[in-house]
Amino acid sequence: MANKEDIERLDRDIIGLLSRRAELCIKDLKAEKDGNVFSAAERSRLFSMIEEMNVGPLPHDIIKKIYIDILTASTAAAAPIAVAFLGPEGTFTAIAVREFFGEAIRLLPQRTIQDVFQQVEAGAARFGVVPIENSTEGSVTFTLDELMETSLVIMSERYIRITYSLLSRGADMASIKKIFTHPQTLGQCKGWLRANIPHAEIVTVESTSRAAEIASREEGTAAISSGLAAEIYSLNTLATMIEDSRQNFTRFFLVGNEAARPTGKDKTSIVCAVKDRPGALMKLLKPFSDAGINMTRIESRPDKKKMWEYNFFIDLLGHLEDAAVRKALGAVKRETIFLKILGSYPAGS
């Protein structure tokens, strides 16, 4: 049986060490020695050390989340951190914000993805968090469009497991006449809806949290949303895990003005347009193949300014500061009408 005095002594040591670490972090921030404790290099150093030294019984992910909260709280003590995200509270983007930052931040929920970018560009928020693609429904085109126009860079990415619930003021599905949901969410749950509530009218709204908010006010309605939204809007959970695919993940970007330093396990995202000639796409991709660089994603998107012309969004493994990546992008630039680097950032798992 554990000695209570030993446990209390450890608790006192831990509290003292946490306070000392926070003091040093705040001192460095105020001296501008390291203006971003959320930097890829800092996280990589900490996470590598955790994986090397942690022998249990707590898993690595729990220790990492504790450190994220320590970093966030220390930075907030030096200067408040505001993060814009696609809101309102209760959306999966809000869950992604917590994965990036923990709890000690000021949340700035926005109605649209464009608003998220504008808040960061205007300086009202230091960072923004936006969805970029879903594993079953594909890319979020609003985010692709904003990445084309913004001066912000991608700083990091996270993959969040998406699990939907059917929420309602009522207590059974038989009384549901109308269901509110987001268009992408509808695409991820349409099979379950056809099988279980085929009679209900489907109404799409701007977010899953907005859907829950409306359902909390109207009898005979339900929302497809997160478990967090059920708590926020005091709704009953009529069904859980109603998504059609159990491998349902959404990828989120952290955007801001601060470029991420190399970590040794990075991605680079670019957007470009090729010259209108035979073999143009093959010539665009050849430098990556020649350099042995793996592309993890390539997608075309219509150019809104020129009819029947397309931009290509490409993700590749490696950092802009890597010699092989720089050389390949130099060759790619010669084959394009334009080339924009969207950011180099630590690769998510």
Sequence and secondary structure as in RCSB ss.txt:
>XXXX:A:sequence
MANKEDIERLDRDIIGLLSRRAELCIKDLKAEKDGNVFSAAERSRLFSMIEEMNVGPLPHDIIKKIYIDILTAST
AAAAPIAVAFLGPEGTFTAIAVREFFGEAIRLLPQRTIQDVFQQVEAGAARFGVVPIENSTEGSVTFTLDELMET
SLVIMSERYIRITYSLLSRGADMASIKKIFTHPQTLGQCKGWLRANIPHAEIVTVESTSRAAEIASREEGTAAIS
SGLAAEIYSLNTLATMIEDSRQNFTRFFLVGNEAARPTGKDKTSIVCAVKDRPGALMKLLKPFSDAGINMTRIES
RPDKKKMWEYNFFIDLLGHLEDAAVRKALGAVKRETIFLKILGSYPAGS
>XXXX:A:secstr
   HHHHHHHHHHHHHHHHHHHHHHHHHHHTTSSS TT HHHHHHHHHHHHHH  SSS HHHHHHHHHHHHHHHH
HHHS  EEEEE STTSHHHHHHHHHH SSSEEEEESSHHHHHHHHHTTS SEEEEEEEETTTEE HHHHHHHHH 
S EEEEEEEEE   EEEESSS GGG  EEEE HHHHHHHHHHHHHH TTSEEEE S HHHHHHHHTTSTTEEEEE
 HHHHHHTT EEEEE   S SS EEEEEEEES      SSEEEEEEEEE SSTTHHHHHHHHHHHTT  EEEEEE
EE TTSTT EEEEEEEES TTSHHHHHHHHHHHTTEEEEEEEEEEE   
